[in-house]
């Protein structure tokens, strides 16, 4: 038979065990609540950050572009006789091993019907027979039709460049033409390209192909570009396009696509006077 003292001792042991179990359960509940608070706080923080990021305004601050050249004032009013319309340039097709004989006569001229008006330049058949033959051949094949004048320079040199196979300024017809009718080098080694001069663009000696440039302001360049002719009418078209400056999309404000697009709708050559 259990004594009274033994029963008391057993009750104390049972109570102590119960209190330890309760304390352990209380600690576990507090830990669960604390972990829940932490998890909830993390979720709330993530939600706040996501919402804040979604609503944060884009910065209006941007580094100033490096000014390689100054852009002329633009836009200016179109002169009388110049009216530009929208036109979509297209890529040229066709590859040719060499231009066929065109039998050009002195007094021949090339006419560019552009989206801003007509430009005509005489072809110096006698001084640049190979280059003018190449231009006439490509015109007869429709190479220049709907072609883009992809480049304008407004600082240092003053030209509008046209005639590439693609609107980006890339692409050639598959042949090259040797240099001819190069201007004499001056005292400083540069050649003179007066306003209205039409000359062949190139990537180095003997690489002229389809691209040409029209000088709209007296320019000095290395004497490496074959002079093929002189503008006889329509200089106001080229000057107007130049006055609008280079497109804002260009990384160089002095050299790039013209802000006022110039597209050659058709190019034709008149043989002889």
C-alpha angles and dihedrals in degrees: 000000000000116000124233090248091053092051091051092050092050091051092052091050091049092048092050090050091049092049091050090051091049092048090050092049090047091051091050092050091050090049091050091050092047092049090048091052091049093048091047091049092050091050091047091049091051091050091049092049093048092049092045092050091049093051098039109115119240113256115261092198117098133166114263112253117249105260107227091168140359118257115228119241111281149225106029129174116275112250122240111290095023119104121156122210130189115272133172115221120223136198120261120237132210137065121222130189091213140341115267122235111284098180093218117192127215110273094042117146139192121224122203114197101199135178088255099046142290124311121190127187130180117238118230094219094170099050097036107026097154096046095046090047089054092050092048092047093051091046089053089053093051092245094142097043111119088359122154126237091220104181138057126174121196104170127064094346125039114209143129112216125206142160107074120143093238132041089244092064096256129113134065134205095248102262138079132211126218120246118268140161093027115176118248116262114251129219091284094046095255128120124229118243107181123204111285095030116140114205138168119258118222146174094229140320114337096005102108111134129146103332123095135170133217117215112220097179130029106280139184117216136158106283091250103106123091111236109221104171153324130261111250099179138006099046087133088066093055093043092050093051089048092049090061091062132215121324115266089237090070117099088215113056090201100051129034144071112341115256087226103055115230115202125180104224093185136355121202135174125217111210110222131347 
